[in-house]
Amino acid sequence: MNVSVCFNQVPRKLLKGESRDRISEEGAEKEARAVKAALRQLGHEVKLVPLAADAPAFAEALRAARPEVVFNLCEGFWGDSRKELHVAALFDLLGLAYTGSAPLCLGLTQDKARTKDLLAAHNLPTPRYVLVKLGEHFPKTKNLSYPLMVKPRFEDASLGITLESIVDDEKALTRRIAYVHETYRQGALIEEFIDGRELNVAVLGNAPMEVLPVSEIVFKSGLKRAIVSYDGKWLEDSQEYAQTEPLCPAPLKAKELLLVRDVAMRACKLLDCRDYARVDIRLRDGVPYILELNANPDLSPDAGLARSAQAAGIGYPRLVERILQLALKRRESAHAKP
């Protein structure tokens, strides 16, 4: 099968954020090469098609490649993560079958505030929260209890998350909101910090969806704040990275596992996730609080989704093939005669 693997490149100078954010941003090409290698191992004809600053040139490259399926690994457009949904929309306009979720789902799940609005409206547990938009300075936090977590509204991959993201008083809160506004140029989401177990729940497939073995992020003693910070996720020589260790499957009681799987599945169905997704949860006192939902998670061989798949007996090439076949099935359904 002729497959185009698409990933987003980033400008030499990032449009927002910290200079070190480039580490995760540039990880897309490494991820794409791993997917390409797996597809070639499976016997497919594969071409990498990078998305840079020229969208029309990208569209022409896809037309020239004439893929039967696009493997979509694009997480934004030229340094702007908020345009992730538009890349999927472009595939739709070009009439191309592609892996992963549709534009509306990608746009909603990238907006942490809107995702939480939907979760709360459907009685799915999520930490209490407020949003402080750009230009706003005095958040109404009287209904929230410290400590609080402050994060950029639209970012993923732990961008903008450091040990200082957890605040214990109004002064620290004000300072952190200003940091998010000035550095990431977007609203700051403030939510109650759930001091509990950090779980990643990978979901694979469509009708039916399959919940893969749950993974836990174990925080070792000595870590100042038990969170997955940017350093803890990406900087291998940092102390935070050394003190943050994944464990899969997570040692959960039967009732805990049932609850965690249930809320993850319900969240994915609510947001209309497709093919694969990851739900990040904090488990405290038996309650699985949904932190966020990633409809386009990292598919690198050493990332969380592949780790959960491996625990389920699904090796990396087989995982990639299953995702590809889900997109192919959609293409065949769309072209089926009535």
C-alpha positions in Angstrom: 0.0 0.0 0.0 1.2 3.5 -0.8 1.3 5.5 2.5 2.4 9.1 3.1 3.6 9.8 6.6 3.1 13.5 7.4 4.6 15.5 10.2 5.0 19.1 11.0 8.3 21.0 10.9 9.0 24.0 13.1 10.5 27.4 12.2 14.1 28.2 13.2 12.8 30.7 15.7 9.8 29.5 17.6 6.7 31.8 17.6 6.1 31.4 21.3 7.3 29.6 24.4 10.7 28.8 25.6 13.7 28.0 23.3 14.0 24.5 24.8 10.5 23.7 23.7 12.2 22.9 20.4 13.2 19.5 21.8 9.6 18.2 21.9 8.6 20.1 18.8 11.3 18.5 16.7 10.4 15.1 18.0 7.8 14.8 15.3 10.3 13.9 12.7 11.8 11.2 14.8 8.3 9.8 15.4 7.6 9.9 11.7 10.8 8.0 10.8 9.9 5.3 13.4 6.4 5.0 11.8 7.9 4.9 8.4 10.3 2.1 9.4 7.5 0.1 10.9 5.3 0.5 7.7 8.2 -0.5 5.5 8.9 -3.6 7.7 5.2 -4.5 7.0 5.8 -4.3 3.3 4.2 -0.9 2.5 5.5 1.7 0.1 6.1 4.8 2.3 7.1 8.4 1.8 7.7 11.1 4.3 5.9 14.3 3.5 6.9 17.1 5.9 4.7 20.1 6.5 6.6 23.4 6.6 5.5 27.0 6.1 4.1 26.5 2.6 0.7 24.8 2.8 0.0 24.8 -0.9 3.4 23.2 -1.5 2.5 20.5 1.1 -0.8 19.9 -0.7 1.1 19.6 -4.1 3.5 17.1 -2.6 0.6 15.0 -1.4 -1.0 15.1 -4.8 2.3 14.0 -6.4 2.7 11.1 -3.8 -0.9 9.9 -4.5 -1.2 8.1 -1.2 -3.9 5.5 -0.5 -3.7 6.5 3.1 -2.0 9.4 5.0 -0.5 8.7 8.4 -1.2 12.0 10.1 1.4 12.9 12.8 1.0 16.7 12.4 0.6 18.5 15.7 0.4 22.0 14.4 1.4 24.2 11.5 4.8 26.0 11.5 5.1 26.4 15.2 1.4 27.1 15.8 -0.2 24.2 17.7 -3.7 25.8 17.4 -3.7 25.1 13.7 -3.4 21.3 14.2 -7.1 20.8 13.3 -6.6 22.7 10.0 -4.1 20.1 8.8 -6.7 17.3 9.2 -9.2 19.6 7.5 -6.8 19.9 4.5 -6.7 16.2 4.2 -10.5 16.1 4.1 -10.6 18.8 1.4 -8.1 16.9 -0.6 -10.2 13.8 -0.3 -7.5 11.8 1.4 -8.1 9.1 4.0 -5.9 9.7 7.1 -5.2 8.2 10.5 -6.4 9.8 13.7 -9.2 12.1 14.7 -11.2 14.5 12.6 -10.7 18.3 12.8 -13.5 19.1 15.3 -12.2 16.5 17.8 -8.6 17.8 17.4 -9.7 21.4 17.9 -11.8 20.6 21.0 -9.4 18.4 22.7 -6.5 20.8 22.2 -8.6 23.5 24.0 -8.2 22.3 27.6 -10.9 24.7 28.8 -13.5 23.6 26.4 -12.7 20.0 27.0 -13.2 20.4 30.7 -16.5 22.3 30.0 -17.8 19.3 28.1 -16.5 16.8 30.7 -18.1 18.7 33.6 -21.4 19.0 31.6 -21.5 15.3 31.2 -20.7 14.5 34.8 -17.2 13.2 34.1 -14.8 14.0 37.0 -12.3 16.7 36.3 -10.5 19.1 38.7 -12.4 22.4 39.4 -11.0 25.2 37.2 -11.2 28.7 35.9 -9.8 30.2 32.7 -7.9 33.5 32.7 -7.9 34.8 29.1 -5.3 37.2 27.7 -6.0 40.7 29.1 -7.6 39.4 32.2 -5.7 39.9 35.5 -7.9 39.1 38.5 -9.1 35.5 38.4 -12.1 34.5 40.4 -10.6 31.6 42.4 -12.6 31.9 45.6 -14.3 28.5 44.8 -10.9 26.8 44.3 -8.6 25.4 46.9 -4.8 25.7 46.9 -2.5 24.3 45.7 -3.5 25.2 42.1 -2.1 24.1 38.8 -1.5 26.8 36.1 -1.0 25.6 32.5 -1.3 27.1 29.0 -4.8 26.6 27.5 -3.8 25.1 24.1 -0.4 23.3 24.6 0.4 19.7 25.0 3.6 17.7 25.5 4.0 19.4 28.9 4.9 22.7 27.3 4.8 25.4 29.8 4.7 23.0 32.7 7.5 23.4 35.3 7.7 22.9 39.1 6.6 26.5 39.4 3.3 25.6 37.7 2.0 24.5 41.1 1.2 27.5 43.2 0.3 27.8 46.9 -0.8 31.4 47.2 -2.2 34.4 45.3 1.2 36.0 44.7 2.6 32.9 43.0 -0.7 32.5 41.1 -0.5 36.0 39.7 3.1 35.5 38.7 2.4 32.2 36.9 -0.6 33.6 35.0 1.6 36.4 33.7 4.2 33.8 32.7 1.7 31.9 30.6 0.3 35.0 29.0 3.6 36.5 28.1 5.5 33.4 27.1 2.8 31.3 25.4 0.5 34.2 24.3 -2.7 32.4 25.3 -5.1 32.0 28.2 -4.0 30.4 31.5 -6.0 27.4 32.7 -6.1 27.2 36.5 -7.3 24.0 38.2 -7.1 22.5 41.6 -4.1 20.3 41.9 -5.1 16.7 42.5 -2.5 15.1 44.7 -2.9 11.5 43.6 -1.6 8.8 41.3 -0.9 9.9 37.7 -2.3 7.5 35.1 -2.2 7.5 31.3 -5.0 5.6 29.6 -4.5 4.6 26.0 -7.5 3.9 23.9 -7.3 2.1 20.5 -9.9 1.4 17.8 -13.4 2.5 16.8 -16.7 0.8 17.6 -15.6 -1.0 19.6 -12.8 1.0 21.4 -10.2 -1.0 23.3 -8.7 0.3 26.5 -5.1 -0.8 26.6 -3.3 -1.6 29.9 -3.2 1.5 32.1 0.2 3.1 32.6 1.3 4.9 35.8 3.8 7.7 36.1 5.7 6.9 39.3 7.2 9.9 41.1 10.2 8.9 43.1 11.0 10.4 46.6 12.8 13.7 46.6 10.8 15.2 43.7 9.7 18.7 44.8 6.4 18.5 43.0 4.8 15.2 41.8 4.0 16.3 38.3 5.0 15.5 34.8 7.0 18.6 34.0 8.6 19.5 30.6 12.0 18.6 32.1 10.7 15.4 33.5 9.2 14.4 30.1 11.9 15.5 27.7 15.3 16.4 29.3 17.0 13.0 30.0 19.8 14.6 32.0 17.5 16.4 34.4 16.8 15.4 37.9 13.1 15.5 37.2 13.5 13.0 34.4 15.4 10.6 36.6 12.7 10.9 39.3 9.8 10.3 36.9 9.3 6.7 35.9 6.6 5.0 33.8 5.1 1.7 35.0 2.8 -0.4 32.8 0.6 -2.0 33.7 -0.3 0.1 36.7 -1.0 -1.8 39.9 -4.6 -0.9 40.4 -7.4 -2.6 42.4 -10.2 -4.1 40.3 -12.6 -1.4 41.2 -10.1 1.4 40.5 -9.3 -0.1 37.1 -12.9 -0.4 36.2 -13.6 3.2 37.1 -10.5 4.5 35.3 -11.3 2.5 32.1 -14.9 3.7 32.2 -14.2 7.4 32.4 -11.5 7.2 29.8 -13.8 5.4 27.4 -16.7 7.8 28.0 -14.4 10.8 27.5 -13.2 9.5 24.2 -16.7 8.8 23.0 -17.9 12.2 24.2 -15.2 14.0 22.2 -15.5 11.7 19.3 -11.9 10.5 19.3 -10.9 8.2 16.4 -8.4 5.4 16.0 -6.3 6.1 19.0 -6.1 8.6 21.9 -4.7 9.0 25.4 -6.6 10.2 28.5 -4.5 11.6 31.4 -6.0 11.0 34.8 -5.2 11.6 38.5 -6.6 9.0 40.8 -7.4 10.3 44.3 -9.6 8.7 47.0 -11.0 6.3 44.4 -12.0 9.2 42.0 -10.4 9.3 38.5 -10.1 13.0 37.7 -9.6 13.6 34.0 -6.8 16.2 33.5 -6.9 16.3 29.7 -7.5 14.2 26.6 -4.9 13.9 23.8 -6.5 12.9 20.5 -3.2 13.0 18.7 -0.7 11.5 21.2 2.9 10.7 20.5 3.3 7.4 18.6 7.0 7.0 19.1 8.1 3.4 20.0 9.2 4.6 23.5 6.1 6.8 24.2 3.2 6.0 26.4 0.7 4.6 23.8 3.2 2.2 22.4 4.2 1.1 25.9 0.6 0.3 26.8 0.2 -1.5 23.5 3.3 -3.6 24.2 1.8 -4.5 27.6 -1.2 -5.8 25.7 1.0 -8.0 23.5 0.8 -5.5 20.5 4.3 -4.9 19.2 5.1 -1.6 17.6 4.8 -2.6 13.9 1.5 -4.3 14.7 0.2 -1.1 16.5 1.1 1.0 13.4 -0.6 -1.5 11.1 -3.8 -1.5 13.2 -4.0 2.3 13.1 -3.4 2.2 9.3 -6.1 -0.3 8.8 -8.6 1.8 10.8 -8.1 4.6 8.3 -8.3 2.3 5.4 -11.6 0.9 6.6 -13.0 4.5 6.7 -11.9 5.0 3.1 -13.5 1.8 2.0 -16.7 2.7 3.8 -16.8 6.2 2.2 -16.5 4.7 -1.3 -18.9 1.8 -0.8 -21.9 1.8 -3.0 -25.2 2.4 -1.4 
